Amino acid sequence: MSYQEEIEQSVRSIVEELPEWDADASDAIHQTAENWTIYTSHCHRIMQESSNEDAAFGHMGSDALDGCESFSDVVTRLAYFAVHQDIVDALSEWSDEDKLEARDEGLCEDCGEVCDHGLGDLQNDWKGREGEELCGDCYERWAEDQEDDEDEDDNTDEGEE
């Protein structure tokens, strides 16, 4: 898997694990970047493949290498900020729709609230609103309206006999 594919996979994991699709991802990005830089050998790969090799200086200026006591410390510090920025950049390219899709969610076309696509058997019952995204509440209202319409049709048919 290429470096960029791994970055995209990390972004997808971050989005899927957020408590809500539009939640602040800062802590998750930090944790993911830390996990990427645990091993120095991985840090070297990051520095070879990242397009943000100078990100540490952008974040910290001339203090970027303060506290580094070895070459390994320097590479790890630079790699952390590089991969962090790569993840931030990749996430910024995701649209709201991409984030919702990754979480198997969508926006209800009636009320605009986030709804879950993973509704199992219930989703198969939504034939009357096929193609539309509906939250559970809006679907239930629609289904009740359908039942009321059917009841009215039955009463009309009985009155005609």
Helices and strands as residue ranges (DSSP letters): H 3-17, H 26-36, H 40-49, H 55-60, G 61-63, H 71-92, H 96-102, E 105-107, E 114-116, H 121-124, G 126-129, H 136-160
